[in-house]
């Protein structure tokens, strides 16, 4: 079995374990049991962060401890037609030429492939490496929750290789900080008057990672459905029964949304929706070629929001910032600050919203958080800022970076790229908790994470694995 197939065999086993963010127990149990079966010492904290301590091989007695770090959870997105149940069904791997994908679901290579690589490297025949700590953090995808609760002393190493980057040959040395805002707005409801009832669905959007893809002019289904419904409400008596969009993952751009509502019997709602379908397809002709709007008549709901509440929740969706707020003046083409309207759930019981904000400048991040809080208050609701994590300041003089670049050039004959990114990485938090940690973030090539289009480029696994093995060998004292 070659290295690629061996890595994929570990990855397939990982993908048999349910590991949606928030369901951290089963995958941590499985990884801890695997480590103990290898004879390695393991340590687990109350947040299900796990460290597997692997002794150095012969000749590395004086080598420093190196931390291999990844996260155990995954973003669980699927296509509308998929019946996949992430609470129990294995994520099925599908080979498509040089690419590996899931069967109508996210693949989970973000970040399961990091765990598979670590498992392969430490158990491979003839492996040479310094003492290693495989640090597996929990619930990264919902706000770096596990990393935020790491305690001093949980890991001993002060050299860390974060394996959560997505382009082979690119070395990440800095990232944005971030936070989520969850807020609610009260509503008033009443019995449904005599009228016609409809369901409007917006779908076919690509979605994407709210850090890596926020500057790509992708559509947000909640923003789109709001525009249509607000136009209807401006012309006609309109009452909303329910509206929902997004998967609940704060770092995924909303791909689909659905609303049930009522209008008077004489109103030509189909003409309005058809007109908006043409407008939106024109606006997003380059980035969202599969966009669709579907309108179906439905049975009347028992209750609906009153007119004031119906307008208010649409106004809130309109006013929630989404997209790039500011580009970096120091680094070309780097987003500095952004916001993502990720999820909404509106019914006659109330209205709830989830957004995520990112910035490389913590004062700007705080300002974005305050915008969400102010908006909630103005709408008569309340807002809580959650899962805040710091930015990771680049260190261009890092000894680890210099060593890594030299090894990469030697192994591949290619010139590496060094960058900072707008996405959030756990390195900022880890660096705060463990002062003096020298860190880089690296990984094989992965496309479209946080969507059912997630793909792992298989030819990138072997060169990345070879580089990583040689880098570990280079720590021999």
C-alpha positions in Angstrom: 0.0 0.0 0.0 1.5 3.4 -1.0 1.5 6.4 1.2 -1.6 8.0 -0.4 -3.7 4.8 0.0 -2.5 4.4 3.6 -3.5 7.9 4.5 -6.9 7.4 2.9 -7.4 4.2 4.7 -7.1 6.1 8.0 -9.3 8.9 6.7 -12.0 6.4 5.7 -12.1 5.0 9.3 -12.3 8.5 10.7 -15.3 9.3 8.4 -17.2 6.3 9.8 -17.4 8.2 13.1 -20.1 10.9 13.5 -18.3 14.1 14.2 -20.5 17.1 13.5 -19.5 20.1 15.6 -21.1 19.7 19.0 -21.1 15.9 18.9 -17.5 15.6 20.0 -17.6 12.5 22.2 -17.7 9.7 19.7 -14.7 10.8 17.6 -12.6 11.7 20.7 -13.4 8.2 22.1 -12.3 6.6 18.9 -9.1 8.6 18.6 -8.1 8.1 22.2 -8.7 4.3 21.9 -6.6 4.3 18.7 -3.7 6.0 20.5 -3.9 3.7 23.5 -3.9 0.6 21.2 -0.6 1.9 19.7 0.9 2.1 23.2 0.9 5.9 23.3 0.1 8.0 26.4 -3.1 10.0 26.0 -4.6 12.9 27.9 -8.1 14.3 27.5 -9.7 17.4 29.0 -13.3 18.3 29.9 -13.8 19.8 26.4 -12.7 16.6 24.7 -9.5 18.1 23.5 -7.1 15.2 23.1 -3.3 14.9 23.1 -1.6 11.7 22.0 2.1 11.6 23.1 4.3 9.7 20.7 7.9 9.0 21.8 10.7 10.0 19.5 12.4 7.4 17.4 16.0 6.2 18.0 18.5 9.1 17.6 16.0 11.8 18.6 16.5 11.6 22.3 17.6 15.2 22.5 15.2 16.6 19.9 12.5 19.1 20.8 8.9 18.1 21.1 6.9 18.9 18.0 3.1 19.3 18.1 1.0 18.1 15.2 -2.3 19.8 15.5 -5.7 19.4 13.9 -9.4 19.4 14.9 -11.8 16.6 15.2 -15.1 18.1 14.1 -16.4 18.8 10.6 -19.0 21.1 9.0 -22.0 18.9 7.9 -23.6 20.2 4.8 -25.5 18.2 2.2 -27.4 18.7 -1.1 -31.2 19.2 -0.8 -31.8 15.7 -2.3 -29.5 13.9 0.1 -31.0 11.7 2.9 -27.6 11.5 4.7 -27.9 11.5 8.5 -24.7 13.0 10.0 -25.7 11.7 13.4 -25.1 8.1 12.3 -24.2 7.6 8.6 -20.6 7.3 7.6 -19.4 10.0 5.1 -19.0 8.0 1.9 -15.8 8.7 -0.1 -16.1 9.1 -3.9 -13.1 9.2 -6.2 -13.5 11.5 -9.2 -10.3 11.4 -11.2 -7.7 13.2 -9.2 -10.2 14.3 -6.6 -11.9 12.8 -3.6 -15.3 14.0 -2.5 -18.3 13.0 -0.4 -21.4 11.5 -1.8 -23.7 14.6 -1.8 -22.1 15.8 1.5 -19.1 17.7 2.8 -16.1 15.4 2.7 -14.7 16.1 6.1 -11.1 16.5 4.9 -11.4 19.8 6.8 -9.9 18.6 9.1 -10.0 14.8 9.2 -7.2 14.5 6.7 -4.9 16.1 9.3 -5.7 13.4 11.7 -5.1 10.7 9.0 -1.8 12.2 8.1 -0.6 12.2 11.7 -1.8 8.6 12.2 0.1 7.5 9.1 3.3 9.4 9.9 3.7 7.9 13.4 2.9 4.3 12.5 4.7 4.1 9.1 7.4 1.4 8.9 10.9 3.1 9.3 9.4 6.4 10.6 11.9 8.9 12.0 10.7 11.7 14.1 11.2 13.7 17.3 8.9 13.3 20.3 5.5 14.3 19.0 2.3 15.5 20.6 -0.7 15.0 18.3 -3.1 17.7 19.6 -6.7 17.2 18.5 -8.9 20.1 19.4 -12.7 19.9 19.5 -15.5 22.0 18.0 -13.2 24.2 15.9 -15.9 24.8 13.3 -18.3 26.5 15.7 -15.9 29.1 17.1 -12.7 27.4 18.0 -14.4 26.2 21.2 -12.0 23.5 22.2 -8.8 25.5 21.6 -10.4 28.3 23.6 -10.5 26.0 26.7 -7.0 24.6 26.5 -5.1 24.8 29.8 -1.4 25.6 30.4 0.5 22.3 30.6 -1.8 20.3 28.4 0.9 20.2 25.7 4.6 20.5 26.4 6.0 21.2 22.9 6.7 24.8 21.7 7.0 24.0 18.0 3.6 23.5 16.3 2.5 22.4 12.9 -1.1 23.3 12.4 -2.4 20.9 9.6 -5.5 22.9 8.8 -4.5 24.8 5.7 -5.8 24.0 2.2 -3.1 24.6 -0.4 0.0 22.4 -0.7 3.1 24.6 -1.0 1.5 27.5 0.8 2.7 28.3 4.3 0.3 30.3 6.4 1.8 32.5 9.2 -1.1 34.7 10.2 -4.9 34.8 10.3 -7.9 36.9 11.3 -9.6 36.9 14.7 -13.3 36.3 14.9 -16.5 36.0 16.9 -20.1 34.9 16.5 -23.2 36.9 17.3 -26.4 35.0 18.2 -29.4 37.2 18.6 -33.2 37.0 18.9 -36.1 39.4 18.1 -39.6 38.9 19.6 -42.6 38.6 17.3 -46.4 38.9 17.5 -48.6 36.4 15.8 -52.3 35.8 15.2 -54.6 33.4 13.4 -54.2 33.2 9.6 -56.7 35.4 7.7 -58.4 34.2 4.6 -55.8 34.4 1.9 -53.5 32.3 -0.3 -50.5 30.6 1.1 -47.1 30.1 -0.6 -43.7 28.6 -0.1 -40.7 30.4 -1.7 -37.4 28.5 -1.9 -34.1 30.0 -2.9 -31.4 27.4 -3.7 -28.7 26.2 -6.0 -26.1 28.5 -4.5 -22.5 27.4 -4.0 -22.1 28.5 -0.4 -18.6 28.3 0.9 -16.2 29.1 3.7 -17.0 32.5 5.3 -13.3 33.3 5.7 -11.7 32.0 2.5 -14.6 32.7 0.2 -16.2 35.9 1.5 -14.6 38.0 -1.2 -15.8 35.9 -4.1 -19.2 37.7 -4.6 -21.1 34.5 -3.8 -24.8 34.7 -3.2 -26.4 34.5 0.3 -29.8 32.9 0.1 -31.1 34.7 3.2 -30.2 38.1 1.7 -31.9 37.0 -1.6 -35.1 35.8 -0.1 -35.4 38.9 2.0 -35.2 41.1 -1.2 -38.0 39.2 -2.8 -40.3 39.2 0.2 -39.7 42.8 1.0 -40.7 43.7 -2.5 -43.9 41.7 -2.1 -44.6 43.4 1.3 -44.2 46.8 -0.3 -46.9 46.1 -2.8 -49.4 43.9 -1.0 -50.8 42.8 2.3 -48.1 40.3 3.3 -47.8 38.1 6.4 -44.9 35.8 7.1 -45.5 32.3 8.7 -41.9 31.1 8.8 -38.5 31.7 7.3 -35.3 29.6 7.6 -31.9 29.5 6.0 -28.5 28.1 6.6 -27.2 24.9 8.2 -26.4 26.4 11.6 -22.7 26.5 10.9 -21.5 30.1 11.5 -18.6 29.8 9.1 -20.6 28.6 6.1 -22.1 31.0 3.7 -25.9 30.4 3.5 -26.7 28.3 0.4 -30.5 27.9 0.7 -33.5 29.5 2.3 -37.2 28.9 2.5 -40.2 31.0 3.5 -43.9 30.3 4.0 -46.2 33.3 3.8 -49.7 34.5 2.9 -50.9 37.2 0.5 -54.3 38.3 -0.7 -56.0 36.0 -3.2 -55.9 38.5 -6.1 -52.2 39.3 -6.0 -50.0 38.0 -8.8 -47.2 36.7 -6.7 -45.8 34.5 -9.5 -45.1 37.6 -11.6 -43.1 39.2 -8.8 -41.1 36.0 -8.1 -40.4 35.5 -11.9 -39.2 39.1 -12.1 -36.9 38.6 -9.1 -35.6 35.3 -10.5 -34.5 37.1 -13.6 -32.9 40.0 -11.7 -31.0 37.8 -9.3 -29.7 35.5 -12.1 -28.5 38.5 -13.9 -26.7 39.9 -10.8 -25.1 36.6 -10.1 -24.6 35.2 -13.6 -20.9 34.8 -13.1 -20.8 33.3 -9.6 -24.1 31.5 -9.1 -25.1 29.9 -12.4 -27.3 27.3 -10.7 -29.4 29.7 -8.7 -33.1 29.0 -8.7 -36.3 30.4 -7.1 -39.3 28.1 -6.7 -42.8 29.2 -5.7 -45.4 26.7 -4.6 -48.9 27.1 -3.2 -49.3 25.4 0.1 -52.0 24.7 2.7 -52.7 27.7 5.0 -50.6 27.7 8.2 -52.6 28.0 11.5 -50.9 31.2 12.5 -48.8 34.0 11.0 -46.7 36.9 12.2 -48.6 40.2 12.3 -47.7 42.9 9.7 -45.3 44.7 12.0 -43.4 41.6 12.9 -43.3 40.4 9.3 -41.8 43.7 8.2 -39.4 43.9 11.2 -37.7 40.5 10.7 -37.2 41.3 7.0 -35.7 44.6 7.9 -33.3 42.9 10.3 -32.1 40.5 7.6 -31.6 43.4 5.2 -29.6 45.4 7.8 -27.3 42.5 9.0 -23.9 43.1 7.4 -22.8 40.4 5.0 -19.6 40.4 3.0 -16.3 42.3 3.0 -16.3 45.3 5.2 -12.7 46.4 4.6 -9.7 45.2 2.7 -6.1 45.3 4.1 -4.1 48.3 3.2 -0.9 46.5 4.0 -1.3 43.2 2.1 -2.7 43.1 -1.4 -6.0 41.3 -2.0 -6.3 40.3 1.7 -9.7 40.8 3.4 -9.2 42.6 6.7 -12.7 42.6 8.1 -15.9 40.8 7.1 -19.3 39.6 8.3 -21.3 36.5 7.4 -25.1 36.1 7.8 -25.0 32.4 8.4 -28.4 31.3 9.7 -31.9 32.4 10.5 -34.9 30.6 12.0 -38.1 32.6 12.1 -41.5 31.3 13.2 -44.6 32.5 15.2 -42.6 31.7 18.4 -39.8 34.2 17.6 -36.9 35.1 15.3 -33.3 33.9 15.8 -30.2 34.9 13.8 -26.6 33.7 13.7 -23.7 35.8 12.2 -20.0 35.5 12.3 -17.5 38.4 12.1 -13.8 38.2 11.3 -11.0 40.8 11.3 -7.2 40.9 11.5 -7.7 44.1 13.6 -9.3 43.3 16.9 -10.7 46.8 17.4 -12.5 46.4 14.1 -13.8 43.0 15.1 -15.2 44.6 18.3 -16.9 47.3 16.3 -18.6 44.6 14.1 -19.8 42.8 17.2 -21.2 46.0 18.6 -23.1 46.6 15.3 -24.9 43.2 15.8 -25.7 44.1 19.4 -27.1 47.5 18.4 -29.2 46.1 15.6 -30.7 43.5 18.0 -31.6 46.2 20.5 -33.1 48.5 17.9 -35.3 45.6 16.8 -36.4 45.1 20.3 -34.3 42.0 20.9 -31.1 40.9 22.5 -27.7 39.7 21.3 -24.9 37.6 22.7 -21.3 37.6 21.4 -19.9 34.1 21.4 -16.7 32.1 20.6 -14.4 35.1 20.3 -10.8 34.3 19.3 -7.8 36.4 18.6 -6.0 37.1 15.4 -2.6 35.4 14.8 0.1 38.0 14.1 2.6 36.9 11.4 6.2 36.3 12.5 8.3 36.5 9.4 11.5 35.8 11.5 10.2 32.4 12.7 12.9 29.7 13.0 10.3 27.1 12.2 9.2 29.0 9.1 12.8 29.2 7.8 13.5 25.5 8.5 10.2 24.5 6.8 10.8 26.6 3.7 14.3 25.2 3.3 13.0 21.6 3.7 10.2 22.2 1.2 12.6 23.6 -1.5 14.9 20.6 -0.9 12.1 18.0 -1.1 10.0 19.4 -4.0 12.3 21.7 -5.9 9.6 24.3 -5.9 9.4 27.7 -4.4 6.9 27.9 -1.5 4.5 30.7 -0.9 4.1 32.5 2.5 0.8 34.2 3.3 -1.6 35.4 5.9 -5.3 34.6 5.5 -8.7 36.0 6.5 -10.0 32.6 7.8 -9.6 31.8 11.4 -7.1 29.3 12.7 -6.5 28.0 16.2 -2.9 29.3 16.1 -3.9 32.6 17.6 -5.5 31.1 20.6 -2.8 28.5 21.1 -0.1 31.1 20.9 -1.9 33.1 23.7 -2.2 30.1 25.9 1.3 28.8 25.3 3.7 31.7 25.1 6.7 31.2 22.8 5.0 28.7 20.6 6.6 28.8 17.1 3.9 27.9 14.6 3.0 27.5 10.9 -0.1 26.3 9.2 0.2 23.8 6.3 -1.8 21.2 4.5 -2.6 19.3 1.3 -4.8 20.9 -1.4 -8.5 21.1 -0.5 -11.2 23.0 -2.4 -14.7 24.3 -1.4 -14.7 23.3 2.3 -18.0 23.8 4.2 -20.0 22.8 1.1 -21.1 19.5 -0.5 -18.6 20.4 -3.3 -15.6 19.9 -0.9 -12.8 18.2 -2.7 -9.4 16.8 -1.7 -6.7 16.9 -4.5 -5.2 13.4 -4.2 -1.9 14.1 -6.1 -1.1 16.7 -3.3 -1.1 14.1 -0.6 2.2 12.4 -1.5 4.4 15.5 -1.8 2.9 17.0 1.3 3.4 13.8 3.3 7.0 13.5 2.0 7.7 17.1 3.0 6.2 16.6 6.4 8.2 13.5 7.1 11.4 15.2 6.0 10.6 18.2 8.2 10.2 16.0 11.2 13.5 14.3 10.5 15.2 17.6 10.4 14.7 18.1 14.1 17.3 15.5 14.9 19.7 17.1 17.5 
